């Protein structure tokens, strides 16, 4: 692939993973809201899942940025 194509692919992969992560996060939150337990008991699970979901997104995003940097540094 050409350098420009790879950069465009990385650009759209970043957007795709960000949107996918937000959709998954919303689905998880809706699942917590449907639970009959009081929300105060679900807060640790809600916080933990949020941290995990966005931690995975951060890892993917940083990996894509690293890949993008490697492509830009090639001559």
C-alpha positions as CSV (number, residue, x, y, z in Angstrom):
1,X,0.0,0.0,0.0
2,X,1.0,3.5,-0.5
3,X,1.9,5.8,2.4
4,X,-1.3,7.9,1.9
5,X,-3.5,4.9,1.8
6,X,-2.1,3.6,5.0
7,X,-2.5,6.9,6.7
8,X,-6.1,7.1,5.5
9,X,-6.8,3.6,6.7
10,X,-5.3,4.4,10.1
11,X,-7.5,7.5,10.3
12,X,-10.7,5.6,9.6
13,X,-9.7,2.7,11.9
14,X,-9.3,5.2,14.8
15,X,-12.8,6.6,14.1
16,X,-14.2,3.1,13.8
17,X,-12.8,1.8,17.1
18,X,-13.9,5.0,18.9
19,X,-17.5,4.7,17.7
20,X,-17.5,0.9,18.4
21,X,-16.2,1.5,21.9
22,X,-18.8,4.1,22.7
23,X,-21.6,1.7,21.4
24,X,-20.3,-1.1,23.6
25,X,-20.0,1.2,26.6
26,X,-23.6,2.3,26.1
27,X,-24.9,-1.3,25.8
28,X,-23.1,-2.2,29.0
29,X,-24.6,0.9,30.8
30,X,-28.0,0.0,29.6
31,X,-27.5,-3.5,30.9
32,X,-26.6,-2.0,34.3
33,X,-29.7,0.3,34.3
34,X,-32.0,-2.7,33.5
35,X,-30.6,-4.6,36.6
36,X,-33.1,-4.6,39.5
37,X,-30.4,-4.0,42.1
38,X,-30.0,-0.4,43.4
39,X,-27.5,1.6,41.3
40,X,-25.4,2.3,44.4
41,X,-24.5,-1.5,44.5
42,X,-23.7,-1.5,40.7
43,X,-21.4,1.5,40.8
44,X,-18.1,-0.5,41.2
45,X,-19.1,-2.7,38.3
46,X,-20.1,0.3,36.2
47,X,-16.8,2.1,36.9
48,X,-14.7,-1.1,36.4
49,X,-16.3,-1.8,33.0
50,X,-15.9,1.8,31.9
51,X,-12.2,1.7,32.8
52,X,-11.7,-1.6,31.0
53,X,-13.6,-0.6,27.9
54,X,-11.8,2.7,27.5
55,X,-8.5,1.2,28.5
56,X,-8.8,-1.2,25.6
57,X,-9.7,1.7,23.3
58,X,-6.7,3.7,24.5
59,X,-4.4,0.7,23.8
60,X,-5.7,0.3,20.3
61,X,-5.5,4.0,19.7
62,X,-1.9,4.2,20.9
63,X,-1.0,1.2,18.7
64,X,-2.5,2.9,15.7
65,X,-0.6,6.1,16.5
66,X,2.6,4.1,16.8
67,X,2.0,2.4,13.5
68,X,1.2,5.8,11.9
69,X,4.4,7.3,13.3
70,X,6.4,4.4,11.9
71,X,4.9,5.0,8.4
72,X,5.6,8.7,8.6
73,X,9.2,8.1,9.5
74,X,9.9,5.8,6.6
75,X,11.4,7.4,3.6
